Structure formats: C-alpha cells, structure tokens
Amino acid sequence: MEGFSWGNYINSNSFIAAPVTCFKHAPMGTCWGDISENVRVEVPNTDCSLPTKVFWIAGIVKLAGYNALLRYEGFENDSALDFWCNICGSDIHPVGWCAASGKPLVPPRTIQHKYTNWKAFLVKRLTGAKTLPPDFSQKVSESMQYPFKPCMRVEVVDKRHLCRTRVAVVESIIGGRLRLVYEESEDRTDDFWCHMHSPLIHHIGWSRSIGHRFKRSDITKKQDGHFDTPPHLFAKVKEVDQSGEWFKEGMKLEAIDPLNLSTICVATIRKVLADGFLMIGIDGSEAADGSDWFCYHATSPSIFPVGFCEINMIELTPPRGYTKLPFKWFDYLRETGSIAAPVKLFNKDVPNHGFRVGMKLEAVDLMEPRLICVATVTRIIHRLLRIHFDGWEEEYDQWVDCESPDLYPVGWCQLTGYQLQPPASQSSRENQSASSKQKKKAKSQQYKGHKKKRKMPVGKKPVSLSSLPMTGGVRRSFSGDEELTPPPYRTLPAQTAPEAFPPPSTSREFSPSLKTVTTLQLKEELLDGEDYNFLQGASDQESNGSANFYIKQEP
C-alpha cells in the first residue's frame, strides 16, 4: 500500500476510471447524478498562512471514480496546486456551505495579488456553474448504511466443499462487504468474505427449501445474541418457470470455473434443484464425490450455451485430459452421448452498464476474497467483463458480470476504510514466479477462485480484515494460519486545519438549488472594504428556467 496513490497512478498514465454510476451496489451508485468536470466545491485552503482553517472554491478538473482532481478557483490553466481528494470526503462541500456555516472563504496566497475585488471575480466565475446538491453529504451517509448487522446468521457456500452450504455468522461489515465466520469455528479464524448482495449467501433454511446439500452444524442451539437474518435482505433471483422445457441432468453448457475464474470451461448440469438453481460440474476435473459441484442459478451470467466462447472469440477450456484438439462441441457431444442445454433457457439480458475497455476500478480477488486490488477492464463480451489485476500475469484474470458486487469504483477502499492492494512490482512478480515453479501444488477444492494460488509480492503479503472494520486489530490470512499487521490505511490528502479566526464583516451567500447537481445563483452585495472573506448573508433566489440561474444585483 505504501506509496501508492490512485491520483498519481491515473495522472501519470492518463488512465480512465469507471464512473461511479457503473456500480449500483456501491455508495452513491444510484444517486451520483451529473457530477462531472467543472462542478465547483468548497474545500480547505491549504495555501494560506492564516492561523485558522479557511476554505476556498475549487473546480473538478478530472474525475476518477470517487476521486476528483481539483483546482482552486483563480488558477485558471495553472496546475501547480492541483490536488486529488475523495469527493465523498468530510471536507468537501457544495458552494454555499461556508455561507451557511459561517466559515471564511480566503483565496490562496499564491494568487492573492491577481484580483483586487475577489467578490466580483467569484460572482463572474460561478454564476451558472454547477455544484453539489445541498444534501450531498447526507446522501453519502445514507448510502453507507447497511441492513446486515453483526451476529446475524446466514447460509454460505462451504469454501472447502463447494457442493454444500454451512451456517456462518456476520462478524463485521465494511462498505457492504461481510466478514462471515463459520459457526463451528471456535477461534473465529475460519472465515469467508463476500458482499451482502453476493449469490453465495442465503437465508437460514434456503438449502433445505431448494434441495441443496448442507453441512449440519455440530452446535445444537444458537449462541447467545446470534439471530437469523431476515430473508428479505438477500439478493433476489429472477423467478423462472420450470414446468415447460427446462434444464435436465446431463445437459452440456459452458461455465466460468469457480475454482479458476480466468477460464470458461466445458461443463455439465449434474443436478436440477428447485427455484431455478442448478448444480454444475466442470468436465474432466470433477471430484469423484461431486464435492466441487457448484450452484449457479439458471439466470446466472456465469453460465452460457454451447458455442458461446466460439462465437465471441473466447478461448474455451476443454475437459482435462481430452486429447482431440482443437476442441469441437459437435464431436464431444456425439462422443459423450450428450445434448446441449437449449439456448433459449439462458439469460440474454445485457444492461447498459457503462464499462469500457481500459477503465480502472477496484476489484475483489475472488481467489482470496478478502483482498481488493487495483484492476483494469480488458475485455467486454455483452455483460461479461474480463478483469485484470494490475501488475499480475493474465492467468490471474477473472471473468465477472458487469453487475457483480465484487467490483467497486476507484476510491471505494479509501471511502470505506478497506485495505487496497496496489499493483505488483515487476521484481516481486519475478521472485514469486520463480518460487512458485519450485512448488507444484495439487488442485485445491477450497473456494478461493483460482486453482493456482497467487504469490503475493515480497513485503506486500495479503492482509485480512478479520477484526474491526476500520481500526487496528490483528489481520489474518485467508486460512487463518498467519498473523500480520497491515500497513496503515491511506487517508484523504492531508489538509491543514488552523485554529479559529474572527469572522470578517463582509457578507456573501451562494444559494444552491435542490438538484442532483446544482446550478448556482449568486447575488453580489456591493459593500465597502477589500476583505477577502465571505460569510453568510441574505440572498434572493431567482431562476430562469429549471437549470439556468443568474445574478441578481441590487444597488
């Protein structure tokens, strides 16, 4: 983590970040509105010698997820004091906040000499400009309230036997991500991370209701304080009609391998459950007891009809040990006496997701689902995204759905207090690649995503957030066999906070309207004095249509 800055990474490489609106499950994902370049905000003025915390107005030069590159008003084309900050941070306010709060606005020291009448300058610059809505910080706060609570019980996939579920208890919640501890874990280290909208978690009794395998707990009664999660809190699956033509055992299809998420494989329906759920096995690599069958819903974006990969020029992984290459579905179906699942039964909905190839984001490494890494969208096939972890080889890529709750905007980790894993450096990759060649491991059935376990860079071991959400505590590795202290979380750019300063006499108010992105109406009060500070004052609001505001000047 140390030394990594999303702002520097974006700027130095001219990267584009996926917009917040691509992530409906993330804070502000559904109410981000028209926040874009040139929107003005009030922020602390760090270029000031006054012994108090003062503010100035800045405009968004560039957006990268939640992060914005800001430039103080008055610097025009001068980028010398540009700075990055999280637009959802506590020090970012709509224009008008200082007026309402009695906080002083003071121009940066570097440009104080540029204008003798800063009031007139601001009125001219800001009239008709856009700012954040007045309730922006309240919306941010509301969007970070989560219905799941510690001590709630759920059914979740057993990471050591994919074919069954187990009872687990919510230990902590960070940004909607749950750290679940399996109920029988005495030392509370046997855990699993997933988002509250993950298809891997269900209400108590779900397995029995659909016919899914379930590991009964040795614990005969609930522990004190533990309670079942209300069923309505879980992600809803689309209702399907299984009475007509439907999936049948033995039908072939293509599926993302849950143990190797970089591959789409030849697969078979092994069991048809109730409510549209299917047990899928990956041909050629199934355990004899079916312990690695995996449950996908019929509408899951992770299963595809026969021929999907060929049509979309994706490499299809043939069954392990199959020698008739290149693989041909027609021959394979004939040899195995199988039929392909009907194309019409698969989910063909493609939302207008907004992702583009090359966009940056923060993505869960589903091989080690407690880790969130710097990542890039490298391919888009309809609603399917190929996610590449920056600094790692392509074998660690993941195919994920565009609406996956395991994808987040740039700045999500900073906003929620989660640990972000930076891109791996080339030297550490080479060192770990050499060591991995010396140790060939057998295929693991533990649900970590990839068959081949990723080697973390030297000095940047994986950090588990298994303790308190945002403060201290010992972090553990995924298996609980290591204890490490994580590097400190990165915070918003340091900004000076001087002490209180007597309020000036000159008055100024900026009056934003109640819009998603607010257009400013300014009124200049023609008062004497050259004070550069603006405090709360009276202002009439007049609008010229729904979006165009103008100055009302009074003698």
N, C-alpha and C positions, 0 to 999 in steps of 0.2 A: 504494500500500500504506500509505503513511504516514498514521497517524491512524485507520486502520480497525481496529475491534475487533469480532469476532463477538459477544462478550458484550454490548457496548453496543448493537449493532445488533439483537440478539434482544430485549433488555430494553426498549429504548425503543419498539419497535414491537409488542411482545407476539407475536413470531413463534414458530412451532413448527418445530423441525428434524426432519428424517427420522432415525429411530433407526438406530443402527449395524447392527442386525440386518437392515436392508434391503439391505445391501451385502456380499454373501457373499464377494466378492473382496478386500475391504478388510481391513486388520489387525483381528483380533478379531471379524470379521463373523460367524463361525460359532460363536464361543465367548464372546459378550458376556454371556450368561446373564441374570440378573434384576437387573442393575444399574439402579437407578431412584432416585427421590426417597426421602430418609430413610436411604439407605445411608450408614454412617459410615466415615470415613477418618482417618488421621493425616497431618497436614501441618505445614510450618514455621509457627511462630507469629511473625507479623510485628509484632504489637502487644506488644512486650516490650523492656525496657531492659537485659536481661542481655547481657553481652559474649560470648555464645556462641549457636550455632544450637540453638534448642529447638523442640519440637513441641507441638501440641495437637490435639484431636479436632474434626472438623468434619462436618457432615451435608450431603448433597446437597439443595439447595432446588429446583434445576431442572436438567434435562439438555438439552443441545443437541448431538447427535452425540457426539463425544468430549469435548466441553467440559461442565463442570459448574459451576453457581453454588453456592458453598459458604458455609456459615455456621458460625462457631465455636460449639462446644457451650457453653451458658450464656447465649447472647444471646437465646434464645427468639424473640420476634417482632421483635426489633430487627435491622434490615438494615443498620445503619450501616457495619459492617466486612465485609459480604458481598464475595466476590471470585470471579472466574472463573479456572478453570485447566483444563488438559487432563488428564483423569482417567488417561491413559496416561503422563503425565509422570514423570520420575525421582524427583520429590519427593512423590509421592502413594503412601501405603502403607496396607495393611489395619490395622485396630485390632489391636494385639498386636505390631506391628513394633518399636515403641520398646522394649517389654519384652524382645523377643528380641535387640535390637541394643544395649541398654544406653544408649539415648538418653533424655534427660529430657523429661517432659511438664510443661508450665508453662501455667497459664491466662493468657489475655490480660490485660494490665494494666488495660484499661478496665473489666473486670468482676471483678477480683481480690477486691474488697470484698464481693461478693454472697454468698459462702458461706464459712463457717469450716472446713467439712470437705468438701474437694473430692473426696476419695476416695469418701465416701458418695454425693455428688452424681453422680459418674460411674457408680458401680455401679447406681444407681437409673435413670439415663437410658439406659444402654447395655445393660442386661440384656434379652435378647430382640431387640435391634436387629441389623440386618444390616451386614456389612462385606464388603470384597473378599476373595476367596479368597487363601490364603497364597501361592499360586504365580502371582498375577496378573501381576506384572512379568515373570516368566519366560515366561508365555503371550504377553504383548505382544511380547517379544523374539523368540520363536519364530515368531510370525505375521508378523514383518517380515524373515524370511529368504527369499530368493528364489532359485529354481533357475537362472535365467538369469544368465550371467556376461559381463563384458566380453570382447570378441574372438570371441564366438560368431557364426556366420554364419546368416542366415535368408533366406527369400524374402519380400518385402514388396511391396505394391502400389506401382507407379511413380506418384508423385504428379503427374507431367506427362502420363502416358498411362494412364488408369485401366484400360484393357483388358489390361494386362500387368503382370507382376511383375519385380522385379530382386533381385539379391543385395545385402544390406546387412549391416553388422557392428554388433553391440551395442557402443556407446561407453560408456554409463553406465546405471545403474538407480536410480531413485528411487521408493520405495514401490510397486514392481512395474511402474512405467512405464519404458519403454525409449527411450533416445535411440539411433536407428539411423542410421548413416552409410552412404550408398550406396557400394558397394565401389569404384567408379571415381572417387570424389570425392578429388582429390589434396590439396586444402587442408582436407578433412574438415568442410566447412561445408554440404554438400548432405545434409541430414538429415531425419528423419521421426520424430515422436513417436507412440507408441501403448502401450497396456498389454500385458503379456505374454500376456493371455488374449484379445487382440483377434482378430477374424476376418480381419484384414488381413495377418497374418503366418503363415508356414508353414515347414515343414522344407525343407531343400535337396532338390530333386527332386520337390517337390509338383506344380509346374506341368506337368512332363512326364508325371507319372502320371495326371493328370485331363484333359489336353489343353488347358490354359490357355496363353495366349500368354506368352512370357518373353523378356526382353531379355538376350541373352547378354553376358557381361562381356568387356571387352577385356583384362582381366587373365587371363593364361593359367594361372597357378597361384596357389594360396592364399598370402597373405602370411604371413610367419613369425609364429607364435603364434595365428593365426586357425584356428578349427576349427568344423565343422558342429554345430549344435545338435541334441541327441538328439531324435528325433521325438516321444517320449512327453511332452515338456514343453509341447507346444502344446495349445490348447483342442480338445477332441474334438467332432466334429459327429455328430448322430444318424444312424445308418445308415438308409438308405431302400431300398425295393425298386423298381427302375426297370423290372422285367420286365413288369409289367402296365400298366394305364393310367397314363400319365406325361406330364409337361410336353413340349410339342413346339415347335419353332421357329415363330414367328409368332403364338403364342397371346398374348392380351392379359391384362393384370393391372394392379394399382395398386402403386406402389412409392415409397418415400422416395427423393427425388432426392439422390444422394450429393454433388452439386455445389450443392445448395440444400436443406439439411436442414429448413427450415421448411415444405417443401411435400411433399405426396403427389401423384404425377403419374400420368397415363396412360402406361403402359409396355408394352413388347413383349419376349418372350423371343427373343433373337437367336441363341443357340447353347445346346445342351444338352451339358454336359460329363459326365465320369464322377463317381461317388461322390455324386451328388445336386446338383452345382453347376450353376448357370445363368448365362449372360451376359445381362444386361438392358440394354435401351436405353430412354431417355426419349423418347417420341414427340414429333416436331416440333423437337427441339433436338439431334439426334444429329449428330456429325461424319461426313462422307462416308466416312471410312476406318474408322469404328467405334472410334476411339481413346478414346471416352468411354463405351463399354460397361462395365458394372460387374458384378463377380462376386458374386452372392448364392447362398447355399445354399438348397435347396428348403425347409428348415425355418426359414429366417431369419425373425425377427419384423419385418423391414423390407419384406416383400412381402405383398400382400393380394389376395384375389379381387375380381373386378369387382363393384362395388356396395358395397364396404366403407365408403368415405367417406360415401356417401349414407345408409346405414343408421345410421352413427354420427355423422351431422351434422358431418362434417369437410369443409372446402372442398377439392374435388378440382381440381388444376391441369390444365386441358385442354392439348392439344398447342399449341405456339407457332404462331400464325398461323391456328388453327382459328376460324372465324367463326360457326358455327352455335351460338350461345349462347342459353340455358344449355345446357351440355354434357349430352347424353343418350347413355348407353352403347349402348342398343339401336340408335339411329341410326348411331352411329360404327362399330359392328361391321358393320352392313349396308353402310355406305359403303366400308369398307376390306376387305370380304370376309374378315373375321377371325372367330375364335371365342374365347370367354373360356376361360382356364385353369380346369379343374374345381375347384370349391370344396373338394372333399374332399382335394385334394393339399396344401392349405396347413396350416401349423402352427396348431392351435387351443388349445394348452396355455396356460393362464393361471395362473401361480403365485400363491400368496397372498403378494404382495410386501410389503405393509405401507405402501406410499406413500399419502399423502392430498394432495388439492389444498391448496396453500398452504404445504406443507413446504419448508424451506430445505435447501440442500445445496451442495456444491462440484462444479462440472461442467466437463469439458473443453470448450473452444470448438473443435469439430471443423473450423471454418473455419481456425483457427490452432492445431493440436493440441498445441502446446507450452504453451498458456495454459490455466489453470484459474481459473474465475471464480465469484463469488458468484451463486447461481441459485435459482430457485423452480419447483416443480412447479405448473403452471397448469391442466393437463387430464390426465385419466386415461381412456384407452379400452382396457378389458381390460388387456393388459400393456404398452400403448403409453403413454409419458409425453410430455407437452409441457413442455419445459424452457425457461424464460425467464431471460435474463441480466439481473439487477437493474440498472436504470438505462439499459437499452438498449430500442430500439423492438422491437415484436413481429416485425418482418421478420427479426430475427436469432435468433428462437426455433429450437429443434431438437426434432424428433421422435426419441426414443430408446427403446430397450427397457428395461423395468424391471430387467433383469439386465445392462445394459450395464456393461462395466468402465471406462467413462468417467465414471461418477458416483461421488461419494465423500461420506462423512459430513462434517458441519461439524467443522472441526478437523483434517482429514486433512493439509492442507498444513502446518500447524504441527507436527504429529506427525512428518512425514517430511522436513521441511526444504524443501518445494517452495514456489515463489513463488505467492501467491494474488493474483488481480486483483480489486480492490474494485469495488463498483458505480460506474458512471459518474455524474458530477455533471451536472446539467441544463445548466449553462453550457457545459461542454466538449462535451456532445452537440450543442447548438445550433451551436456553432462548427464542429464537424466535419461536421454535416449540411449547413451552408451550403457548405463547401468541396467536399463530395462531389458536390453538384449541378453544380458547375462542371467536374467531371472525370468524364465518362461513359466507362467502360472497356468494351471488348469482353469477351464471355464468356470466362473463363479455364478451361482444361482441367486446370489444376493442382489436385490433390486437397487443397482447403482447406475443403471443405464447402459454402460459400455462393458463389453466382455474384457477389454484390455484396460486395466486401471491406469489412469493418467498419473504420471510422476510430476509432482509439484516442483517448481523451481527451488533451488537451494536458497535458504534464507526466506522463502515465502511459502512455508508449509500451510496446508489448508487450516482454516480456523473455523471451529464450530461455535455457533451462537447458542450454546446449550444452557446458558444461565439467564441472568436478567436481560431484558430486551436491549437496553441501550447503555447500561452502566456496568463496567467492571466484570468481575466474576471469572472463574476458570472456564476456558473453552475446550471442548474435546473434539477429537477427530470423529469421523462418521461411525467408526466401530467402537468408540469409547476406550480404545487402548492407548491413547496418547493424551497427555495434558499439556497444553501450551498456553502461553499468554499472548493474546493477539496484539499486533501493533495498534497504536491509538487510532480511533476513527478520525477521518478528516472532517473538518467543520467548514462553515461558510468562511469566505475570505475575511481575514482579520480587519476589523474596522475600529477606529479609535472611538472612545466613549468618554470625552472630557466631562467635567462636572458642570453643575447648573450655572446658568448665565442669566442675568436680569433681562426680562423681556423688553424689547425696544418699543418705541411709541408708534412707529409706522404700522399701518394695518393693511392686510391683504388677505383675500379669501379666494380659493379656487373651488368652484362648485360643480362637482361631477354629477352626472345624471345616473339613474339606476339602470345601467345597461351592462351586458356581458363585458363589453369593452366600452368604456365611457368616453364620449366626446366632450371636450372641455368648453365651458363658457366662462369667460373671465371678465371682471369689471375692474377698471383701473380707477382707484381713488386718488385724485390729484392733490396730494398733501405736500407740505414743505418738508425739507430735510433730505439728506443723502444717505439715510440709514439703509443698509443692505438686508435688513431682516424683515420678514413678513410674518405677521401673526393674524389671528382670527379677526375678521371684520364683517360688516354687513354687505350682502350682495343680492341683487335681484336675479332670478333665473328667467331667461327668456330663450325660447328655442325657435329656430327657423326650420320647421320640419322635424322629422324624427331623429336625424343624425347630424344636422348642421347647426352648430352653435356659434354665436358671435359675441363680440364685446359690446357691452352697453356702457357708454361713457356718460358721466354726469359732470356738470360744471362745478 
